[in-house]
């Protein structure tokens, strides 16, 4: 394994946001040691899948990276169909990843929409 982190995001917009973040000295914001991250190698979205497909197939999509990356992160929006709790979706994704070779090396971030306070 020669790469530290691969990030699978749900769509092109999310990819652009993450790419812009990682082009800067991101380790200061994350409060971690610097590590090599190249958005062209380590950040992608699958144009054939959106949030629901990422939820169901992330373990298959990330399979080619099992031996090239130490860790994986999956990021998607919570609202991709049924109104399922973000925590439930996150646990399902992490279970799929752990059961398919990423045990202890992967996590998911499920972004919840802002709710208007009335």
N, C-alpha and C positions, 0 to 999 in steps of 0.2 A: 504494500500500500504506500503510494507516494503522495497522495493528496489528503488534506485534512478533513474537508467538509464538502459534501454535495448537497445542494438545496433544490428540491422539486417544488415548484410553485404552480398554482392553478391556471394562470393565464399570462398573456404577454404584458398586460399592464402591471401586474404584480412583479413580473420579472424585471421590468424597467425600473421600478421603485427599488428593488433589492440591488440591482446592478449599480444604480446611482449611490446607494449607501455604501456598498463595498468598494467603490472607487476611491473613497476617502480613507483616512486613518481610522477605520472602524473599530479597531481594538481599543482605542481610548473610550469610545462610547459604550462598548460592551464590557469594559473593565476586565479585559483579558490580555494575555500575552499576544504579541503579533503572530500571525500565521499567514502563510501563502494562500491567497484566495484569488482566483482568476474567474471572473464572471463568464468568460467564454468556455471554460472547462468545467466549472463547478456549479453553475446555476442554469437551470433550464425549466421550460414548461413543455408539455407534450401537446402540440397543437390539435391532436385528435381527441384530447380529454379536457374536460373542465372540472370544476370542483367535485361533482358526483363521481366522475370517472377516476379522479385522483383518489378519492375516498375508497373506492372499491378495488383499484388496481395499482396503488402506489408500490406495493411490494414487488409486483411484476415489472413495473417501469424502472424501479431502482436496482433490479437484479444485476444488470451489467456493471454497476458501480461497487458491488460487494467487495471485490478484490483490489479496487483502485483507490477507494476512499475509506478513511477511518470512521467517519461519522456521517449521518444523513439527517436532514431536516425536511419535513413535508409541511407546506403552508397552503391553506385554503380558507375560503370563506365558509362560515357556518350556514348561511342561507343558500342552499343549492337544491332545493326541492322541499321535502318535508321539513317541518320545523323541529328538528332534533336538537337536543342540547349539545352545545359545543364540547363539553366535557365527554359526553358519550361518543361523539365522533372522534375526538382525540384518542380516547382509550382504544377504540376499534382499530384505528390506523396503527397505533403503536403495537397492538397485539399482532396485526398482520405482519408488520416489519420484524418484530421479535421472532415470530414463528418461521420467518423466511430468511434467516441468516444475519439479521441486524441486531440481535439480542444485546442489549446494553450499549448500543452504538447509535441509536436513532430516536428521534422524538418528533412530535407533530405540534404545530401551532394552528389552532382553529380560530380565526378572527371573527369575533362577534360584532354585529353592526351596532352603531350607537343607537340608543333609544332616546327619544324625545321625552323630556320630563314635562309633565303637565301640571 
